[in-house]
Amino acid sequence: MDSYDKALLDYTTRWCNFGGGDEDIFTEFGLTPEVFYRRVLALLEQRFVTELEFPARQYLRAYCTEKLTASAHQRRAHAVGL
């Protein structure tokens, strides 16, 4: 894992208990929150992420999935003018 990918995981781990720090993701990583959480999910599926124990990986998977689901709901609501 390169240092950028490690930084993504570290950021997610640090902020997941506080709601995510979404407002700083773009300035920190140059990614939209949606792309950020998709990338973190992809990293969590890779075998080399051994520094995180299974429960931590499971928690982060659920967290990223929740963030992506909320983002999709917001986009749909915005599209229909709610």
PDB file of N, CA, C and O in Angstrom, chain B, residues numbered from 101:
ATOM      1  N   MET B 101       0.852  -1.167   0.000  1.00  0.00           N
ATOM      2  CA  MET B 101       0.000   0.000   0.000  1.00  0.00           C
ATOM      3  C   MET B 101       0.902   1.236   0.000  1.00  0.00           C
ATOM      4  O   MET B 101       1.865   1.320   0.762  1.00  0.00           O
ATOM      5  N   ASP B 102       0.569   2.189  -0.869  1.00  0.00           N
ATOM      6  CA  ASP B 102       1.383   3.402  -0.905  1.00  0.00           C
ATOM      7  C   ASP B 102       0.925   4.392   0.181  1.00  0.00           C
ATOM      8  O   ASP B 102      -0.080   4.172   0.857  1.00  0.00           O
ATOM      9  N   SER B 103       1.673   5.468   0.327  1.00  0.00           N
ATOM     10  CA  SER B 103       1.399   6.418   1.417  1.00  0.00           C
ATOM     11  C   SER B 103       0.058   7.136   1.221  1.00  0.00           C
ATOM     12  O   SER B 103      -0.601   7.482   2.201  1.00  0.00           O
ATOM     13  N   TYR B 104      -0.349   7.363  -0.028  1.00  0.00           N
ATOM     14  CA  TYR B 104      -1.639   8.015  -0.288  1.00  0.00           C
ATOM     15  C   TYR B 104      -2.789   7.125   0.178  1.00  0.00           C
ATOM     16  O   TYR B 104      -3.713   7.591   0.844  1.00  0.00           O
ATOM     17  N   ASP B 105      -2.726   5.836  -0.179  1.00  0.00           N
ATOM     18  CA  ASP B 105      -3.769   4.908   0.247  1.00  0.00           C
ATOM     19  C   ASP B 105      -3.802   4.775   1.768  1.00  0.00           C
ATOM     20  O   ASP B 105      -4.874   4.701   2.367  1.00  0.00           O
ATOM     21  N   LYS B 106      -2.638   4.747   2.379  1.00  0.00           N
ATOM     22  CA  LYS B 106      -2.576   4.671   3.843  1.00  0.00           C
ATOM     23  C   LYS B 106      -3.203   5.917   4.458  1.00  0.00           C
ATOM     24  O   LYS B 106      -3.906   5.833   5.465  1.00  0.00           O
ATOM     25  N   ALA B 107      -2.949   7.068   3.853  1.00  0.00           N
ATOM     26  CA  ALA B 107      -3.538   8.317   4.350  1.00  0.00           C
ATOM     27  C   ALA B 107      -5.064   8.284   4.248  1.00  0.00           C
ATOM     28  O   ALA B 107      -5.753   8.787   5.135  1.00  0.00           O
ATOM     29  N   LEU B 108      -5.598   7.695   3.172  1.00  0.00           N
ATOM     30  CA  LEU B 108      -7.052   7.561   3.036  1.00  0.00           C
ATOM     31  C   LEU B 108      -7.624   6.731   4.182  1.00  0.00           C
ATOM     32  O   LEU B 108      -8.614   7.118   4.803  1.00  0.00           O
ATOM     33  N   LEU B 109      -6.998   5.593   4.458  1.00  0.00           N
ATOM     34  CA  LEU B 109      -7.466   4.728   5.547  1.00  0.00           C
ATOM     35  C   LEU B 109      -7.318   5.403   6.900  1.00  0.00           C
ATOM     36  O   LEU B 109      -8.212   5.319   7.742  1.00  0.00           O
ATOM     37  N   ASP B 110      -6.193   6.069   7.110  1.00  0.00           N
ATOM     38  CA  ASP B 110      -5.971   6.762   8.383  1.00  0.00           C
ATOM     39  C   ASP B 110      -7.016   7.854   8.609  1.00  0.00           C
ATOM     40  O   ASP B 110      -7.550   7.997   9.709  1.00  0.00           O
ATOM     41  N   TYR B 111      -7.300   8.616   7.563  1.00  0.00           N
ATOM     42  CA  TYR B 111      -8.294   9.690   7.661  1.00  0.00           C
ATOM     43  C   TYR B 111      -9.667   9.114   8.004  1.00  0.00           C
ATOM     44  O   TYR B 111     -10.362   9.628   8.881  1.00  0.00           O
ATOM     45  N   THR B 112     -10.049   8.051   7.312  1.00  0.00           N
ATOM     46  CA  THR B 112     -11.351   7.426   7.558  1.00  0.00           C
ATOM     47  C   THR B 112     -11.424   6.900   8.986  1.00  0.00           C
ATOM     48  O   THR B 112     -12.428   7.090   9.672  1.00  0.00           O
ATOM     49  N   THR B 113     -10.373   6.249   9.424  1.00  0.00           N
ATOM     50  CA  THR B 113     -10.341   5.709  10.783  1.00  0.00           C
ATOM     51  C   THR B 113     -10.424   6.821  11.817  1.00  0.00           C
ATOM     52  O   THR B 113     -11.120   6.697  12.824  1.00  0.00           O
ATOM     53  N   ARG B 114      -9.711   7.900  11.559  1.00  0.00           N
ATOM     54  CA  ARG B 114      -9.687   9.021  12.512  1.00  0.00           C
ATOM     55  C   ARG B 114     -11.040   9.726  12.598  1.00  0.00           C
ATOM     56  O   ARG B 114     -11.457  10.123  13.686  1.00  0.00           O
ATOM     57  N   TRP B 115     -11.734   9.887  11.460  1.00  0.00           N
ATOM     58  CA  TRP B 115     -12.951  10.683  11.433  1.00  0.00           C
ATOM     59  C   TRP B 115     -14.254   9.904  11.511  1.00  0.00           C
ATOM     60  O   TRP B 115     -15.304  10.517  11.706  1.00  0.00           O
ATOM     61  N   CYS B 116     -14.241   8.595  11.371  1.00  0.00           N
ATOM     62  CA  CYS B 116     -15.492   7.843  11.295  1.00  0.00           C
ATOM     63  C   CYS B 116     -16.343   7.959  12.558  1.00  0.00           C
ATOM     64  O   CYS B 116     -17.569   7.886  12.477  1.00  0.00           O
ATOM     65  N   ASN B 117     -15.733   8.134  13.692  1.00  0.00           N
ATOM     66  CA  ASN B 117     -16.503   8.272  14.934  1.00  0.00           C
ATOM     67  C   ASN B 117     -17.088   9.665  15.118  1.00  0.00           C
ATOM     68  O   ASN B 117     -17.876   9.900  16.035  1.00  0.00           O
ATOM     69  N   PHE B 118     -16.695  10.598  14.233  1.00  0.00           N
ATOM     70  CA  PHE B 118     -17.172  11.975  14.337  1.00  0.00           C
ATOM     71  C   PHE B 118     -18.019  12.396  13.144  1.00  0.00           C
ATOM     72  O   PHE B 118     -18.314  13.581  12.990  1.00  0.00           O
ATOM     73  N   GLY B 119     -18.412  11.457  12.305  1.00  0.00           N
ATOM     74  CA  GLY B 119     -19.267  11.786  11.172  1.00  0.00           C
ATOM     75  C   GLY B 119     -18.546  11.893   9.848  1.00  0.00           C
ATOM     76  O   GLY B 119     -19.199  12.056   8.817  1.00  0.00           O
ATOM     77  N   GLY B 120     -17.250  11.811   9.829  1.00  0.00           N
ATOM     78  CA  GLY B 120     -16.556  11.686   8.559  1.00  0.00           C
ATOM     79  C   GLY B 120     -15.614  12.780   8.120  1.00  0.00           C
ATOM     80  O   GLY B 120     -14.691  12.494   7.358  1.00  0.00           O
ATOM     81  N   GLY B 121     -15.789  14.016   8.552  1.00  0.00           N
ATOM     82  CA  GLY B 121     -14.908  15.076   8.067  1.00  0.00           C
ATOM     83  C   GLY B 121     -15.042  15.310   6.563  1.00  0.00           C
ATOM     84  O   GLY B 121     -14.082  15.687   5.892  1.00  0.00           O
ATOM     85  N   ASP B 122     -16.260  15.078   6.043  1.00  0.00           N
ATOM     86  CA  ASP B 122     -16.483  15.167   4.598  1.00  0.00           C
ATOM     87  C   ASP B 122     -16.090  16.523   4.017  1.00  0.00           C
ATOM     88  O   ASP B 122     -15.618  16.596   2.883  1.00  0.00           O
ATOM     89  N   GLU B 123     -16.277  17.580   4.775  1.00  0.00           N
ATOM     90  CA  GLU B 123     -16.011  18.925   4.252  1.00  0.00           C
ATOM     91  C   GLU B 123     -14.535  19.152   3.937  1.00  0.00           C
ATOM     92  O   GLU B 123     -14.206  20.083   3.201  1.00  0.00           O
ATOM     93  N   ASP B 124     -13.642  18.328   4.474  1.00  0.00           N
ATOM     94  CA  ASP B 124     -12.210  18.498   4.225  1.00  0.00           C
ATOM     95  C   ASP B 124     -11.631  17.465   3.271  1.00  0.00           C
ATOM     96  O   ASP B 124     -10.443  17.524   2.953  1.00  0.00           O
ATOM     97  N   ILE B 125     -12.433  16.529   2.814  1.00  0.00           N
ATOM     98  CA  ILE B 125     -11.910  15.453   1.960  1.00  0.00           C
ATOM     99  C   ILE B 125     -11.347  15.999   0.656  1.00  0.00           C
ATOM    100  O   ILE B 125     -10.263  15.596   0.234  1.00  0.00           O
ATOM    101  N   PHE B 126     -12.067  16.910   0.015  1.00  0.00           N
ATOM    102  CA  PHE B 126     -11.574  17.408  -1.271  1.00  0.00           C
ATOM    103  C   PHE B 126     -10.262  18.170  -1.109  1.00  0.00           C
ATOM    104  O   PHE B 126      -9.327  17.961  -1.882  1.00  0.00           O
ATOM    105  N   THR B 127     -10.183  19.041  -0.124  1.00  0.00           N
ATOM    106  CA  THR B 127      -8.948  19.810   0.057  1.00  0.00           C
ATOM    107  C   THR B 127      -7.787  18.930   0.507  1.00  0.00           C
ATOM    108  O   THR B 127      -6.633  19.207   0.181  1.00  0.00           O
ATOM    109  N   GLU B 128      -8.085  17.887   1.243  1.00  0.00           N
ATOM    110  CA  GLU B 128      -7.050  16.982   1.760  1.00  0.00           C
ATOM    111  C   GLU B 128      -6.555  15.997   0.699  1.00  0.00           C
ATOM    112  O   GLU B 128      -5.359  15.715   0.619  1.00  0.00           O
ATOM    113  N   PHE B 129      -7.485  15.471  -0.123  1.00  0.00           N
ATOM    114  CA  PHE B 129      -7.136  14.384  -1.046  1.00  0.00           C
ATOM    115  C   PHE B 129      -7.443  14.661  -2.516  1.00  0.00           C
ATOM    116  O   PHE B 129      -7.029  13.898  -3.389  1.00  0.00           O
ATOM    117  N   GLY B 130      -8.162  15.741  -2.795  1.00  0.00           N
ATOM    118  CA  GLY B 130      -8.507  16.043  -4.179  1.00  0.00           C
ATOM    119  C   GLY B 130      -9.588  15.132  -4.732  1.00  0.00           C
ATOM    120  O   GLY B 130      -9.694  14.957  -5.946  1.00  0.00           O
ATOM    121  N   LEU B 131     -10.391  14.552  -3.850  1.00  0.00           N
ATOM    122  CA  LEU B 131     -11.468  13.640  -4.232  1.00  0.00           C
ATOM    123  C   LEU B 131     -12.780  14.138  -3.658  1.00  0.00           C
ATOM    124  O   LEU B 131     -12.811  14.742  -2.587  1.00  0.00           O
ATOM    125  N   THR B 132     -13.866  13.879  -4.380  1.00  0.00           N
ATOM    126  CA  THR B 132     -15.172  14.145  -3.787  1.00  0.00           C
ATOM    127  C   THR B 132     -15.390  13.104  -2.683  1.00  0.00           C
ATOM    128  O   THR B 132     -14.768  12.042  -2.717  1.00  0.00           O
ATOM    129  N   PRO B 133     -16.245  13.379  -1.721  1.00  0.00           N
ATOM    130  CA  PRO B 133     -16.502  12.372  -0.689  1.00  0.00           C
ATOM    131  C   PRO B 133     -16.956  11.030  -1.265  1.00  0.00           C
ATOM    132  O   PRO B 133     -16.556   9.978  -0.767  1.00  0.00           O
ATOM    133  N   GLU B 134     -17.788  11.056  -2.310  1.00  0.00           N
ATOM    134  CA  GLU B 134     -18.261   9.802  -2.889  1.00  0.00           C
ATOM    135  C   GLU B 134     -17.097   8.978  -3.454  1.00  0.00           C
ATOM    136  O   GLU B 134     -17.005   7.777  -3.201  1.00  0.00           O
ATOM    137  N   VAL B 135     -16.226   9.613  -4.204  1.00  0.00           N
ATOM    138  CA  VAL B 135     -15.071   8.906  -4.768  1.00  0.00           C
ATOM    139  C   VAL B 135     -14.153   8.430  -3.642  1.00  0.00           C
ATOM    140  O   VAL B 135     -13.625   7.319  -3.689  1.00  0.00           O
ATOM    141  N   PHE B 136     -13.971   9.274  -2.640  1.00  0.00           N
ATOM    142  CA  PHE B 136     -13.141   8.924  -1.484  1.00  0.00           C
ATOM    143  C   PHE B 136     -13.634   7.640  -0.821  1.00  0.00           C
ATOM    144  O   PHE B 136     -12.851   6.717  -0.597  1.00  0.00           O
ATOM    145  N   TYR B 137     -14.936   7.576  -0.505  1.00  0.00           N
ATOM    146  CA  TYR B 137     -15.468   6.399   0.197  1.00  0.00           C
ATOM    147  C   TYR B 137     -15.455   5.157  -0.692  1.00  0.00           C
ATOM    148  O   TYR B 137     -15.266   4.045  -0.200  1.00  0.00           O
ATOM    149  N   ARG B 138     -15.653   5.338  -1.985  1.00  0.00           N
ATOM    150  CA  ARG B 138     -15.534   4.188  -2.905  1.00  0.00           C
ATOM    151  C   ARG B 138     -14.102   3.663  -2.922  1.00  0.00           C
ATOM    152  O   ARG B 138     -13.873   2.453  -2.935  1.00  0.00           O
ATOM    153  N   ARG B 139     -13.157   4.572  -2.922  1.00  0.00           N
ATOM    154  CA  ARG B 139     -11.743   4.147  -2.934  1.00  0.00           C
ATOM    155  C   ARG B 139     -11.375   3.444  -1.634  1.00  0.00           C
ATOM    156  O   ARG B 139     -10.669   2.436  -1.652  1.00  0.00           O
ATOM    157  N   VAL B 140     -11.848   3.967  -0.510  1.00  0.00           N
ATOM    158  CA  VAL B 140     -11.579   3.316   0.773  1.00  0.00           C
ATOM    159  C   VAL B 140     -12.190   1.916   0.788  1.00  0.00           C
ATOM    160  O   VAL B 140     -11.556   0.969   1.253  1.00  0.00           O
ATOM    161  N   LEU B 141     -13.410   1.780   0.285  1.00  0.00           N
ATOM    162  CA  LEU B 141     -14.028   0.447   0.198  1.00  0.00           C
ATOM    163  C   LEU B 141     -13.174  -0.501  -0.632  1.00  0.00           C
ATOM    164  O   LEU B 141     -12.980  -1.657  -0.256  1.00  0.00           O
ATOM    165  N   ALA B 142     -12.667  -0.021  -1.748  1.00  0.00           N
ATOM    166  CA  ALA B 142     -11.813  -0.862  -2.599  1.00  0.00           C
ATOM    167  C   ALA B 142     -10.538  -1.261  -1.853  1.00  0.00           C
ATOM    168  O   ALA B 142     -10.081  -2.398  -1.968  1.00  0.00           O
ATOM    169  N   LEU B 143      -9.971  -0.335  -1.097  1.00  0.00           N
ATOM    170  CA  LEU B 143      -8.767  -0.649  -0.320  1.00  0.00           C
ATOM    171  C   LEU B 143      -9.049  -1.714   0.735  1.00  0.00           C
ATOM    172  O   LEU B 143      -8.233  -2.605   0.968  1.00  0.00           O
ATOM    173  N   LEU B 144     -10.203  -1.610   1.363  1.00  0.00           N
ATOM    174  CA  LEU B 144     -10.543  -2.559   2.421  1.00  0.00           C
ATOM    175  C   LEU B 144     -10.717  -3.975   1.888  1.00  0.00           C
ATOM    176  O   LEU B 144     -10.603  -4.939   2.645  1.00  0.00           O
ATOM    177  N   GLU B 145     -10.990  -4.112   0.600  1.00  0.00           N
ATOM    178  CA  GLU B 145     -11.163  -5.428  -0.007  1.00  0.00           C
ATOM    179  C   GLU B 145      -9.835  -6.072  -0.392  1.00  0.00           C
ATOM    180  O   GLU B 145      -9.787  -7.266  -0.690  1.00  0.00           O
ATOM    181  N   GLN B 146      -8.776  -5.302  -0.388  1.00  0.00           N
ATOM    182  CA  GLN B 146      -7.478  -5.833  -0.795  1.00  0.00           C
ATOM    183  C   GLN B 146      -6.811  -6.582   0.351  1.00  0.00           C
ATOM    184  O   GLN B 146      -6.917  -6.192   1.513  1.00  0.00           O
ATOM    185  N   ARG B 147      -6.145  -7.630   0.014  1.00  0.00           N
ATOM    186  CA  ARG B 147      -5.534  -8.505   1.023  1.00  0.00           C
ATOM    187  C   ARG B 147      -4.415  -7.840   1.807  1.00  0.00           C
ATOM    188  O   ARG B 147      -4.155  -8.224   2.947  1.00  0.00           O
ATOM    189  N   PHE B 148      -3.754  -6.863   1.228  1.00  0.00           N
ATOM    190  CA  PHE B 148      -2.600  -6.276   1.907  1.00  0.00           C
ATOM    191  C   PHE B 148      -2.973  -5.345   3.055  1.00  0.00           C
ATOM    192  O   PHE B 148      -2.090  -4.844   3.751  1.00  0.00           O
ATOM    193  N   VAL B 149      -4.234  -5.112   3.258  1.00  0.00           N
ATOM    194  CA  VAL B 149      -4.665  -4.247   4.361  1.00  0.00           C
ATOM    195  C   VAL B 149      -4.681  -5.094   5.634  1.00  0.00           C
ATOM    196  O   VAL B 149      -5.732  -5.337   6.227  1.00  0.00           O
ATOM    197  N   THR B 150      -3.517  -5.527   6.027  1.00  0.00           N
ATOM    198  CA  THR B 150      -3.405  -6.404   7.190  1.00  0.00           C
ATOM    199  C   THR B 150      -3.234  -5.630   8.487  1.00  0.00           C
ATOM    200  O   THR B 150      -3.375  -6.195   9.571  1.00  0.00           O
ATOM    201  N   GLU B 151      -2.933  -4.346   8.384  1.00  0.00           N
ATOM    202  CA  GLU B 151      -2.754  -3.576   9.610  1.00  0.00           C
ATOM    203  C   GLU B 151      -4.072  -3.337  10.345  1.00  0.00           C
ATOM    204  O   GLU B 151      -4.076  -2.994  11.527  1.00  0.00           O
ATOM    205  N   LEU B 152      -5.184  -3.519   9.644  1.00  0.00           N
ATOM    206  CA  LEU B 152      -6.495  -3.393  10.276  1.00  0.00           C
ATOM    207  C   LEU B 152      -7.044  -4.783  10.569  1.00  0.00           C
ATOM    208  O   LEU B 152      -7.111  -5.637   9.685  1.00  0.00           O
ATOM    209  N   GLU B 153      -7.424  -4.991  11.787  1.00  0.00           N
ATOM    210  CA  GLU B 153      -8.015  -6.280  12.134  1.00  0.00           C
ATOM    211  C   GLU B 153      -9.405  -6.392  11.521  1.00  0.00           C
ATOM    212  O   GLU B 153     -10.015  -5.390  11.149  1.00  0.00           O
ATOM    213  N   PHE B 154      -9.888  -7.605  11.424  1.00  0.00           N
ATOM    214  CA  PHE B 154     -11.162  -7.877  10.760  1.00  0.00           C
ATOM    215  C   PHE B 154     -12.314  -7.017  11.289  1.00  0.00           C
ATOM    216  O   PHE B 154     -13.052  -6.454  10.481  1.00  0.00           O
ATOM    217  N   PRO B 155     -12.503  -6.889  12.612  1.00  0.00           N
ATOM    218  CA  PRO B 155     -13.624  -6.042  13.083  1.00  0.00           C
ATOM    219  C   PRO B 155     -13.503  -4.588  12.629  1.00  0.00           C
ATOM    220  O   PRO B 155     -14.509  -3.950  12.318  1.00  0.00           O
ATOM    221  N   ALA B 156     -12.295  -4.069  12.591  1.00  0.00           N
ATOM    222  CA  ALA B 156     -12.097  -2.681  12.145  1.00  0.00           C
ATOM    223  C   ALA B 156     -12.423  -2.555  10.664  1.00  0.00           C
ATOM    224  O   ALA B 156     -13.062  -1.587  10.251  1.00  0.00           O
ATOM    225  N   ARG B 157     -11.992  -3.523   9.861  1.00  0.00           N
ATOM    226  CA  ARG B 157     -12.315  -3.498   8.433  1.00  0.00           C
ATOM    227  C   ARG B 157     -13.824  -3.581   8.222  1.00  0.00           C
ATOM    228  O   ARG B 157     -14.373  -2.870   7.381  1.00  0.00           O
ATOM    229  N   GLN B 158     -14.496  -4.446   8.982  1.00  0.00           N
ATOM    230  CA  GLN B 158     -15.944  -4.579   8.863  1.00  0.00           C
ATOM    231  C   GLN B 158     -16.648  -3.269   9.232  1.00  0.00           C
ATOM    232  O   GLN B 158     -17.587  -2.851   8.554  1.00  0.00           O
ATOM    233  N   TYR B 159     -16.193  -2.631  10.302  1.00  0.00           N
ATOM    234  CA  TYR B 159     -16.782  -1.361  10.729  1.00  0.00           C
ATOM    235  C   TYR B 159     -16.599  -0.296   9.650  1.00  0.00           C
ATOM    236  O   TYR B 159     -17.539   0.428   9.322  1.00  0.00           O
ATOM    237  N   LEU B 160     -15.391  -0.202   9.100  1.00  0.00           N
ATOM    238  CA  LEU B 160     -15.131   0.799   8.074  1.00  0.00           C
ATOM    239  C   LEU B 160     -15.907   0.509   6.792  1.00  0.00           C
ATOM    240  O   LEU B 160     -16.356   1.436   6.119  1.00  0.00           O
ATOM    241  N   ARG B 161     -16.066  -0.757   6.453  1.00  0.00           N
ATOM    242  CA  ARG B 161     -16.895  -1.110   5.286  1.00  0.00           C
ATOM    243  C   ARG B 161     -18.324  -0.616   5.485  1.00  0.00           C
ATOM    244  O   ARG B 161     -18.902   0.013   4.599  1.00  0.00           O
ATOM    245  N   ALA B 162     -18.881  -0.904   6.646  1.00  0.00           N
ATOM    246  CA  ALA B 162     -20.253  -0.482   6.940  1.00  0.00           C
ATOM    247  C   ALA B 162     -20.360   1.042   6.936  1.00  0.00           C
ATOM    248  O   ALA B 162     -21.333   1.598   6.426  1.00  0.00           O
ATOM    249  N   TYR B 163     -19.376   1.704   7.496  1.00  0.00           N
ATOM    250  CA  TYR B 163     -19.369   3.162   7.569  1.00  0.00           C
ATOM    251  C   TYR B 163     -19.332   3.776   6.164  1.00  0.00           C
ATOM    252  O   TYR B 163     -20.119   4.670   5.852  1.00  0.00           O
ATOM    253  N   CYS B 164     -18.420   3.294   5.325  1.00  0.00           N
ATOM    254  CA  CYS B 164     -18.302   3.826   3.962  1.00  0.00           C
ATOM    255  C   CYS B 164     -19.565   3.545   3.156  1.00  0.00           C
ATOM    256  O   CYS B 164     -20.013   4.398   2.390  1.00  0.00           O
ATOM    257  N   THR B 165     -20.133   2.378   3.318  1.00  0.00           N
ATOM    258  CA  THR B 165     -21.371   2.034   2.619  1.00  0.00           C
ATOM    259  C   THR B 165     -22.499   2.954   3.064  1.00  0.00           C
ATOM    260  O   THR B 165     -23.296   3.404   2.241  1.00  0.00           O
ATOM    261  N   GLU B 166     -22.568   3.231   4.345  1.00  0.00           N
ATOM    262  CA  GLU B 166     -23.587   4.151   4.873  1.00  0.00           C
ATOM    263  C   GLU B 166     -23.410   5.548   4.289  1.00  0.00           C
ATOM    264  O   GLU B 166     -24.390   6.187   3.906  1.00  0.00           O
ATOM    265  N   LYS B 167     -22.182   6.022   4.217  1.00  0.00           N
ATOM    266  CA  LYS B 167     -21.909   7.352   3.658  1.00  0.00           C
ATOM    267  C   LYS B 167     -22.314   7.407   2.183  1.00  0.00           C
ATOM    268  O   LYS B 167     -22.898   8.394   1.736  1.00  0.00           O
ATOM    269  N   LEU B 168     -22.005   6.351   1.429  1.00  0.00           N
ATOM    270  CA  LEU B 168     -22.360   6.323   0.014  1.00  0.00           C
ATOM    271  C   LEU B 168     -23.867   6.248  -0.181  1.00  0.00           C
ATOM    272  O   LEU B 168     -24.402   6.868  -1.100  1.00  0.00           O
ATOM    273  N   THR B 169     -24.552   5.504   0.662  1.00  0.00           N
ATOM    274  CA  THR B 169     -26.006   5.414   0.583  1.00  0.00           C
ATOM    275  C   THR B 169     -26.640   6.769   0.881  1.00  0.00           C
ATOM    276  O   THR B 169     -27.565   7.189   0.185  1.00  0.00           O
ATOM    277  N   ALA B 170     -26.156   7.444   1.897  1.00  0.00           N
ATOM    278  CA  ALA B 170     -26.675   8.771   2.246  1.00  0.00           C
ATOM    279  C   ALA B 170     -26.428   9.752   1.105  1.00  0.00           C
ATOM    280  O   ALA B 170     -27.287  10.581   0.805  1.00  0.00           O
ATOM    281  N   SER B 171     -25.277   9.664   0.476  1.00  0.00           N
ATOM    282  CA  SER B 171     -24.955  10.541  -0.644  1.00  0.00           C
ATOM    283  C   SER B 171     -25.897  10.300  -1.813  1.00  0.00           C
ATOM    284  O   SER B 171     -26.349  11.246  -2.457  1.00  0.00           O
ATOM    285  N   ALA B 172     -26.191   9.040  -2.087  1.00  0.00           N
ATOM    286  CA  ALA B 172     -27.111   8.706  -3.181  1.00  0.00           C
ATOM    287  C   ALA B 172     -28.512   9.224  -2.891  1.00  0.00           C
ATOM    288  O   ALA B 172     -29.187   9.722  -3.792  1.00  0.00           O
ATOM    289  N   HIS B 173     -28.950   9.114  -1.652  1.00  0.00           N
ATOM    290  CA  HIS B 173     -30.276   9.626  -1.272  1.00  0.00           C
ATOM    291  C   HIS B 173     -30.331  11.144  -1.428  1.00  0.00           C
ATOM    292  O   HIS B 173     -31.336  11.689  -1.884  1.00  0.00           O
ATOM    293  N   GLN B 174     -29.256  11.819  -1.052  1.00  0.00           N
ATOM    294  CA  GLN B 174     -29.222  13.278  -1.187  1.00  0.00           C
ATOM    295  C   GLN B 174     -29.282  13.698  -2.650  1.00  0.00           C
ATOM    296  O   GLN B 174     -29.973  14.655  -2.997  1.00  0.00           O
ATOM    297  N   ARG B 175     -28.551  12.973  -3.514  1.00  0.00           N
ATOM    298  CA  ARG B 175     -28.576  13.292  -4.943  1.00  0.00           C
ATOM    299  C   ARG B 175     -29.970  13.105  -5.521  1.00  0.00           C
ATOM    300  O   ARG B 175     -30.444  13.932  -6.300  1.00  0.00           O
ATOM    301  N   ARG B 176     -30.627  12.010  -5.135  1.00  0.00           N
ATOM    302  CA  ARG B 176     -31.984  11.752  -5.644  1.00  0.00           C
ATOM    303  C   ARG B 176     -32.957  12.833  -5.162  1.00  0.00           C
ATOM    304  O   ARG B 176     -33.769  13.337  -5.937  1.00  0.00           O
ATOM    305  N   ALA B 177     -32.867  13.181  -3.877  1.00  0.00           N
ATOM    306  CA  ALA B 177     -33.755  14.201  -3.340  1.00  0.00           C
ATOM    307  C   ALA B 177     -33.529  15.543  -4.028  1.00  0.00           C
ATOM    308  O   ALA B 177     -34.479  16.268  -4.321  1.00  0.00           O
ATOM    309  N   HIS B 178     -32.274  15.863  -4.279  1.00  0.00           N
ATOM    310  CA  HIS B 178     -31.955  17.114  -4.962  1.00  0.00           C
ATOM    311  C   HIS B 178     -32.469  17.102  -6.405  1.00  0.00           C
ATOM    312  O   HIS B 178     -32.925  18.124  -6.915  1.00  0.00           O
ATOM    313  N   ALA B 179     -32.392  15.955  -7.046  1.00  0.00           N
ATOM    314  CA  ALA B 179     -32.828  15.834  -8.446  1.00  0.00           C
ATOM    315  C   ALA B 179     -34.331  16.041  -8.593  1.00  0.00           C
ATOM    316  O   ALA B 179     -34.794  16.576  -9.601  1.00  0.00           O
ATOM    317  N   VAL B 180     -35.089  15.615  -7.588  1.00  0.00           N
ATOM    318  CA  VAL B 180     -36.546  15.782  -7.666  1.00  0.00           C
ATOM    319  C   VAL B 180     -37.020  17.042  -6.968  1.00  0.00           C
ATOM    320  O   VAL B 180     -38.220  17.308  -6.899  1.00  0.00           O
ATOM    321  N   GLY B 181     -36.076  17.819  -6.448  1.00  0.00           N
ATOM    322  CA  GLY B 181     -36.423  19.098  -5.850  1.00  0.00           C
ATOM    323  C   GLY B 181     -36.969  19.047  -4.446  1.00  0.00           C
ATOM    324  O   GLY B 181     -37.731  19.929  -4.051  1.00  0.00           O
ATOM    325  N   LEU B 182     -36.600  18.037  -3.678  1.00  0.00           N
ATOM    326  CA  LEU B 182     -37.082  17.949  -2.289  1.00  0.00           C
ATOM    327  C   LEU B 182     -36.229  18.748  -1.363  1.00  0.00           C
ATOM    328  O   LEU B 182     -36.490  18.786  -0.161  1.00  0.00           O
TER     329      LEU B 182
END
